[in-house]
């Protein structure tokens, strides 16, 4: 028997629709939740499933990180630098590079 960890989850939930079980006891959610923000913008490929003592079910969306990108998430300094760069780009703090080859040589 596998032990499961209990985890407290906070947040407000809203009713988005009703789904029925199919003949194999499955529930489809695509048209109920995946078309709503913020989920419609996410690349979700799985869910963590939580159940409380009353039988309420909470699905937490997950996305797989390609192994070639995992090093970024495992290095806090790189992640911080990347987030800073994305923030600066969003704010328009960018410089145009005329000679891309020369730019990379200077790095």
N, C-alpha and C positions, 0 to 999 in steps of 0.2 A: 504494500500500500504506500502511495506517495504522499508525503506531507506537503500541504500547501501553506503558503505564507498569507497571513491576513494583512490587508493594507487598507488604511482609511482613505476614502476618496471624498473630497469635498466638491461642491458645485451645485448649480441649479440645473434642473432638467425640465424639459418641456415636451409635451405630447406632440409627436409629428405624424402620427397615423396609427393604423392598426394592421397587423399582419396575422395570417392564420397559418397553422402548421400544415404542411403537405402530407402525403401518405407515408413519407419516410421521417416524419417529425422534424422537418427542416423549415426554417423561416427565411424568406427572401427579404432583403432590406433595400436593394438598389434604388428603386423608385421612391422609397420613403425617406431615406436619409442621404444618399450619395449625391443628390441633386441640390442639397442645401449647403450654404456657406457655413462653416469654413471647409466642410468635407469635400465639396465639389472642386476645390482648388488643390486638394491633397492627392498624392499618389499612394493610396492605401492598398496594401496587399494582404493584410491579415489584421486580426483583432485579438487583444487580450480580453478574456471573458471573466467577469467578476459576478459572484452571486452572494447576496446577503442572507441573513437569517430568515427573512420573510419571503425569499424566493425571487426577489427583484434581480434583474440581470442588467449589468452595465458592460457595454462594449467600448473598449479604448482602442482607437485606430493605431495601427503600426505601419511603418514603411521599412522595407529592407534596404540597408545601406550596402552598396557594392563593396566587395572586399578591397578593391583598389582605392576606395575613398575612406576606408575605415581609419587610416592613420591620422586623418584630419580630426576626427572625433575623439581619438585617443590622446591627442596632444593639445592641452589647454592653451598653450601659447599660440599655436597655429590657428586654432579655432577663434581665439580672441582677435588675432590679426585679420583673419578672413572676415569676421563680422564687422570689424572697424572699416575695412575696405569697402564692404557692401553698403554700409551706412553712408560713407563718404560719397560713393557713387550715386546713391539715391538722392543725396543732397546736392548733387551736381558738382562736387569737388573732384573733377577729373582733368587730366591733361591729355591732349592729343599727341600721339607719337607719329612723326613723319617717317622716320626710318626705323621700322620694327626690328630689322636685323641688327642694326647698330645699338638699339635699346637693349636687346638681349645680350649682346656682347659686353655692354657696360655693366651688366648685373654681376 
